[in-house]
Amino acid sequence: MRRRALRLRAGISLFVLSWFPFAQLIIWVSDVTEPDAGRIRITVWTIQFLMGLIGIALAGAETFHLARSLGWRHTPTALWSMFRTGRAPQQT
C-alpha cells in the first residue's frame, strides 16, 4: 500500500519539477552565451519534458487504479488523503 502512495508522490513531484526553470538557472550560473546556451536549453527542456511524462504516467496509473476500485466520485478525496498521509485508502 505504501508503494502506491510513493508512486503518487513521485509522479506529482516529477511533474512539478519538470516546470522548474533549470535551463535558465544553468545558463545564468555558468555564464554561457549563444549558441551554447541554446543547446543547453534544448537538452534541459527535453529532459524536463520526459520527466513530466514519467510523472504523469506514475500518478495517472495510481489515479486510474483508485478510480476503478473506488469510483470516480471518491477518487479526488482518496488521492488527496493518499498524498498527504502516505497510506492508500481502504478499497471496497
Residue frames as a rotation matrix with the C-alpha (Angstrom) as fourth column:
MET 1
0.563 0.826 0.000 0.00
0.826 -0.563 0.000 0.00
0.000 0.000 -1.000 0.00
ARG 2
0.446 -0.464 -0.765 2.82
0.144 -0.807 0.573 2.46
-0.883 -0.366 -0.293 0.77
ARG 3
-0.577 -0.666 0.472 4.32
0.549 0.112 0.829 1.73
-0.605 0.737 0.301 -2.64
ARG 4
0.038 0.682 0.731 1.22
0.970 -0.200 0.137 3.17
0.240 0.704 -0.669 -4.31
ALA 5
0.872 0.245 -0.425 1.46
0.390 -0.871 0.298 6.34
-0.297 -0.426 -0.855 -2.22
LEU 6
-0.014 -0.962 -0.272 5.15
0.200 -0.269 0.942 6.61
-0.980 -0.041 0.196 -3.07
ARG 7
-0.508 -0.109 0.855 4.35
0.844 0.136 0.519 6.33
-0.172 0.985 0.023 -6.78
LEU 8
0.551 0.777 0.306 1.73
0.803 -0.593 0.059 9.05
0.227 0.213 -0.950 -6.48
ARG 9
0.749 -0.319 -0.581 4.09
0.154 -0.769 0.621 11.37
-0.645 -0.555 -0.526 -4.61
ALA 10
-0.335 -0.925 0.178 6.95
0.373 0.043 0.927 10.66
-0.865 0.377 0.330 -7.01
GLY 11
-0.207 0.336 0.919 4.72
0.977 0.033 0.208 11.27
0.040 0.941 -0.336 -10.02
ILE 12
0.834 0.551 0.025 3.46
0.545 -0.831 0.110 14.59
0.082 -0.079 -0.994 -8.73
SER 13
0.486 -0.731 -0.479 6.97
0.094 -0.501 0.860 15.65
-0.869 -0.463 -0.175 -7.70
LEU 14
-0.464 -0.665 0.586 8.42
0.649 0.195 0.735 14.80
-0.603 0.721 0.342 -11.11
PHE 15
0.176 0.612 0.771 5.65
0.947 -0.320 0.038 16.72
0.270 0.724 -0.635 -12.85
VAL 16
0.935 0.164 -0.316 6.17
0.278 -0.890 0.363 19.80
-0.222 -0.427 -0.877 -10.66
LEU 17
0.138 -0.969 -0.206 9.96
0.150 -0.185 0.971 19.66
-0.979 -0.166 0.120 -11.12
SER 18
-0.220 -0.210 0.953 9.51
0.935 0.233 0.267 19.47
-0.278 0.950 0.145 -14.87
TRP 19
0.648 0.533 0.544 8.16
0.661 -0.749 -0.054 23.05
0.379 0.395 -0.837 -14.75
PHE 20
0.649 -0.484 -0.587 11.09
0.304 -0.542 0.783 24.49
-0.697 -0.687 -0.205 -12.78
PRO 21
0.968 -0.212 -0.133 13.33
-0.223 -0.482 -0.848 26.75
0.116 0.850 -0.514 -14.95
PHE 22
0.594 -0.782 0.189 16.51
0.341 0.457 0.821 24.68
-0.729 -0.423 0.538 -14.64
ALA 23
0.333 -0.482 0.810 17.76
0.932 0.038 -0.361 25.69
0.144 0.875 0.462 -18.10
GLN 24
0.641 -0.054 0.765 17.81
0.075 -0.988 -0.132 29.39
0.764 0.142 -0.630 -17.28
LEU 25
0.906 -0.324 0.271 19.49
-0.332 -0.151 0.931 28.75
-0.261 -0.934 -0.244 -13.94
ILE 26
0.476 -0.762 0.439 22.21
0.662 0.639 0.392 26.64
-0.579 0.104 0.809 -15.54
ILE 27
0.314 -0.327 0.891 22.83
0.792 -0.428 -0.436 29.25
0.524 0.842 0.124 -18.23
TRP 28
0.793 0.042 0.607 22.89
-0.192 -0.929 0.316 32.07
0.578 -0.367 -0.729 -15.67
VAL 29
0.851 -0.475 0.224 25.21
-0.144 0.199 0.969 30.25
-0.505 -0.857 0.101 -13.24
SER 30
0.274 -0.790 0.549 27.65
0.740 0.538 0.405 29.05
-0.615 0.295 0.731 -15.89
ASP 31
0.196 -0.149 -0.969 27.56
-0.259 -0.961 0.095 32.40
-0.946 0.232 -0.226 -17.77
VAL 32
-0.483 -0.271 0.833 27.13
0.624 0.560 0.545 30.71
-0.614 0.783 -0.101 -21.15
THR 33
-0.296 0.365 -0.883 26.31
-0.572 -0.808 -0.143 32.70
-0.765 0.462 0.448 -24.29
GLU 34
0.792 0.608 0.057 24.68
-0.263 0.425 -0.866 31.71
-0.551 0.671 0.497 -27.58
PRO 35
0.000 0.754 -0.657 24.87
-0.738 0.443 0.509 29.24
0.674 0.485 0.557 -29.39
ASP 36
-0.792 -0.350 -0.499 25.88
0.035 0.791 -0.611 27.06
0.609 -0.502 -0.614 -26.43
ALA 37
-0.801 0.553 0.229 23.00
-0.432 -0.268 -0.861 28.45
-0.415 -0.789 0.454 -24.36
GLY 38
0.044 0.838 -0.544 20.54
-0.997 0.072 0.031 27.24
0.065 0.541 0.839 -27.00
ARG 39
-0.208 -0.198 -0.958 21.96
-0.307 0.943 -0.128 23.72
0.929 0.267 -0.257 -26.87
ILE 40
-0.988 -0.142 -0.065 21.78
0.026 0.261 -0.965 23.69
0.154 -0.955 -0.254 -23.09
ARG 41
-0.492 0.869 0.053 18.19
-0.784 -0.416 -0.460 24.91
-0.378 -0.268 0.886 -23.22
ILE 42
0.146 0.550 -0.822 17.10
-0.852 0.492 0.179 22.21
0.503 0.675 0.540 -25.68
THR 43
-0.513 -0.427 -0.745 18.85
-0.042 0.879 -0.475 19.47
0.858 -0.212 -0.468 -23.71
VAL 44
-0.989 0.137 0.057 17.39
-0.062 -0.037 -0.997 20.51
-0.134 -0.990 0.045 -20.36
TRP 45
-0.285 0.945 -0.158 13.91
-0.918 -0.317 -0.238 21.04
-0.275 0.077 0.958 -21.81
THR 46
-0.031 0.225 -0.974 13.99
-0.596 0.778 0.199 17.58
0.802 0.587 0.110 -23.38
ILE 47
-0.793 -0.315 -0.522 14.95
0.213 0.660 -0.720 16.02
0.571 -0.682 -0.456 -20.05
GLN 48
-0.859 0.506 0.081 12.26
-0.328 -0.422 -0.845 18.02
-0.393 -0.753 0.528 -18.27
PHE 49
-0.115 0.832 -0.542 9.64
-0.971 0.020 0.236 17.00
0.207 0.554 0.806 -20.83
LEU 50
-0.207 -0.033 -0.978 10.49
-0.151 0.989 -0.001 13.35
0.967 0.147 -0.210 -20.29
MET 51
-0.976 -0.136 -0.172 10.42
0.155 0.128 -0.980 13.85
0.155 -0.982 -0.104 -16.51
GLY 52
-0.568 0.823 0.011 6.94
-0.759 -0.519 -0.394 15.35
-0.318 -0.232 0.919 -16.80
LEU 53
0.049 0.579 -0.814 5.69
-0.781 0.530 0.330 12.44
0.622 0.620 0.478 -18.91
ILE 54
-0.544 -0.298 -0.784 7.07
0.192 0.866 -0.462 9.91
0.817 -0.402 -0.414 -16.45
GLY 55
-0.980 0.192 0.058 5.45
-0.120 -0.333 -0.935 11.82
-0.161 -0.923 0.349 -13.60
ILE 56
-0.226 0.946 -0.231 2.09
-0.973 -0.232 0.002 11.86
-0.051 0.225 0.973 -15.35
ALA 57
-0.058 0.163 -0.985 2.40
-0.420 0.891 0.172 8.15
0.906 0.424 0.017 -16.08
LEU 58
-0.827 -0.305 -0.472 3.18
0.269 0.523 -0.809 7.31
0.494 -0.796 -0.351 -12.44
ALA 59
-0.849 0.529 -0.010 0.48
-0.281 -0.466 -0.839 9.49
-0.448 -0.709 0.544 -10.91
GLY 60
-0.230 0.793 -0.563 -2.02
-0.964 -0.108 0.243 8.63
0.132 0.599 0.790 -13.65
ALA 61
-0.432 0.030 -0.901 -1.61
-0.142 0.985 0.100 4.90
0.891 0.171 -0.421 -13.16
GLU 62
-0.922 0.083 -0.378 -2.41
0.386 0.244 -0.889 5.26
0.019 -0.966 -0.257 -9.47
THR 63
-0.660 0.720 -0.215 -5.33
-0.626 -0.686 -0.372 7.54
-0.416 -0.111 0.903 -10.24
PHE 64
-0.160 0.607 -0.778 -6.88
-0.811 0.369 0.454 5.03
0.563 0.704 0.434 -12.64
HIS 65
-0.664 -0.123 -0.738 -6.27
0.208 0.917 -0.340 2.20
0.718 -0.379 -0.583 -10.18
LEU 66
-0.913 0.338 -0.228 -8.12
0.151 -0.238 -0.959 4.09
-0.379 -0.910 0.166 -7.43
ALA 67
-0.495 0.764 -0.413 -10.88
-0.846 -0.532 0.030 5.19
-0.197 0.364 0.910 -9.79
ARG 68
-0.339 0.355 -0.871 -11.57
-0.425 0.769 0.478 1.60
0.839 0.532 -0.110 -10.78
SER 69
-0.642 0.037 -0.766 -11.77
0.539 0.733 -0.416 0.42
0.546 -0.680 -0.490 -7.20
LEU 70
-0.713 0.329 -0.620 -13.48
0.480 -0.415 -0.773 3.41
-0.511 -0.848 0.138 -5.53
GLY 71
0.358 0.803 0.477 -15.29
0.927 -0.242 -0.288 5.12
-0.116 0.545 -0.831 -8.39
TRP 72
-0.270 -0.500 0.823 -14.59
0.690 -0.696 -0.197 8.48
0.672 0.514 0.533 -9.98
ARG 73
0.568 0.608 0.554 -16.65
0.076 -0.709 0.701 10.33
0.819 -0.356 -0.449 -7.42
HIS 74
0.983 -0.174 -0.063 -14.43
0.069 0.032 0.997 9.33
-0.172 -0.984 0.044 -4.47
THR 75
0.490 -0.846 0.212 -11.12
0.817 0.361 -0.449 9.43
0.303 0.393 0.868 -6.33
PRO 76
0.183 -0.494 0.850 -10.09
0.010 -0.863 -0.504 13.09
0.983 0.100 -0.153 -5.66
THR 77
0.666 0.112 0.737 -10.60
-0.702 -0.241 0.670 12.71
0.253 -0.964 -0.082 -1.90
ALA 78
0.932 -0.324 0.163 -8.76
0.241 0.890 0.388 9.40
-0.270 -0.322 0.907 -1.86
LEU 79
0.404 -0.819 0.407 -5.85
0.670 -0.038 -0.741 10.82
0.623 0.572 0.534 -3.86
TRP 80
0.281 -0.273 0.920 -5.52
-0.408 -0.902 -0.143 13.81
0.869 -0.335 -0.364 -1.57
SER 81
0.786 0.021 0.617 -5.52
-0.605 0.228 0.763 11.69
-0.125 -0.973 0.192 1.58
MET 82
0.834 -0.524 0.175 -3.10
0.545 0.832 -0.104 9.25
-0.091 0.182 0.979 -0.05
PHE 83
0.290 -0.736 0.612 -0.75
0.378 -0.500 -0.780 12.09
0.879 0.457 0.133 -0.99
ARG 84
0.348 -0.066 0.935 -0.99
-0.640 -0.746 0.185 13.71
0.685 -0.663 -0.302 2.44
THR 85
0.640 0.021 0.768 -0.77
-0.717 0.376 0.587 10.68
-0.276 -0.927 0.256 4.72
GLY 86
-0.418 -0.833 -0.362 1.15
-0.907 0.408 0.107 8.19
0.058 0.373 -0.926 2.56
ARG 87
-0.742 0.238 0.626 -1.46
-0.021 0.926 -0.377 5.48
-0.670 -0.293 -0.682 3.04
ALA 88
-0.853 0.496 -0.160 -3.78
-0.142 0.076 0.987 4.17
0.502 0.865 0.006 0.39
PRO 89
-0.312 0.820 0.481 -7.49
-0.948 -0.236 -0.213 4.30
-0.062 -0.522 0.851 1.31
GLN 90
-0.580 0.222 0.784 -9.46
-0.092 0.938 -0.334 1.15
-0.809 -0.266 -0.524 2.08
GLN 91
-0.781 0.286 -0.555 -10.93
-0.591 -0.052 0.805 -0.29
0.201 0.957 0.209 -1.06
THR 92
-0.125 0.835 0.536 -14.41
-0.673 0.326 -0.664 -1.73
-0.729 -0.444 0.521 -1.24
